[in-house]
């Protein structure tokens, strides 16, 4: 590998499919692999290079597939192994690549390894997981993100010990210290790579190494060293990079693939440790610093009352651009299955501004110096569903945190309000294909409610009109592909302190673009003469006022350096 522009994944546009909610072909209300196959022409029509599909392995689905009970089998509701092989083949026939989501920080508690492990301390699989024996007293506190009590240890009667789980107690963490665990996982990665997949998105991979002396972690220590954030602590395991290098050496380097880390807890100044090609670890990482802007620190997904601060957002993306300027390569995403809908969160989902703000955000996403990820449904303007009752939610995270709060006598109404803005289920509602019954997603009862706005917001209605969001996204992808400067030209931030405008230049030699984005619902004076140069993108079609940007206006101007 070398750090040059012809590495295929650097110039790629990635499309994330959430299979459960994408397209159901058998009427059980759950999306499936044949559904993805059926929609490949649609995906290809966007100009996508790489498809990333969320987990489709056998799973009790406590966390929608992120609790795998058999890595080498497909969840029956999603289809069969044959369907998966057909999908891989068809994706390739259409000139695209496919990467799978791989969860190797933990398994399901119904995985055969854990079923064995939990039986007795003498069982050979006991050491596949992390345990704290009863005779040592209470285990030192660890945070379990989805646990109703916030606990990261769960007591197991037959072994008289607690096991570690960074997520829910149905997701025990694997013990990477054990070489047999690593070999078993590597073998499983090869199984999929040999089927022809083109890489992995590695779930919570930054958490795989633990300080197995399990020292006490005090609040003060966490605050001082890790900004009070358990994710930062978990991503700081002593053998993390050693494990990544071993995985690279034994598996990854033998295939022409791309590996993308989900990288909670990683700061920009640590990025190259993962993605510098010379280190032989991974190719790209998805950081959390951008997506977390606007949330109150120390609170569970609570937005700051005035919304996010654009200056901070600019600083974060600029920092990450700099971090990967010399070595490695960055990624860019504004939403995914763990986040609220991009438009509701960073734009404006009112009828007046939904379309405009979505076009502005896509202009941002597709003109940065990073591989962009599009989350399915964003390209047609899907927005938060804003559930009102806890019963409407399916997500283990929302349900467990609600329970935790309720048990403590906390303000559950305020929590439900916050979840309307931040819950993961907002982005997991079924894809809105058309205005027919079931939104063209299913003929049955969908596993989670469909957003009522599917009558106006759907893919079919946007297929033809040249000015639709869908066609705007298609044309932006074409623009990026046809202008390498938009892929790897230098990025320089303009107006870092402007509270409403995000403006930057992309430049290679004399090839130069100015991108000016208004992130607010008010017209703003723009200190640049936007009439110098050729406007190649304008989300207001022909409307353009010399010294200002209209609400949520996005302009891409080909200009002189
Ligand atoms: C990150 C995944 O994206 C999320 O959906 C999941 O709940 C956790 N990791 C645990 O696997």
Boltz pocket constraint, residues with backbone or C-beta under 6 A from the ligand:
constraints:
  - pocket:
      binder: B
      contacts: [[A, 63], [A, 66], [A, 67], [A, 103], [A, 167], [A, 203], [A, 204], [A, 262], [A, 337], [A, 338]]
      max_distance: 6.0
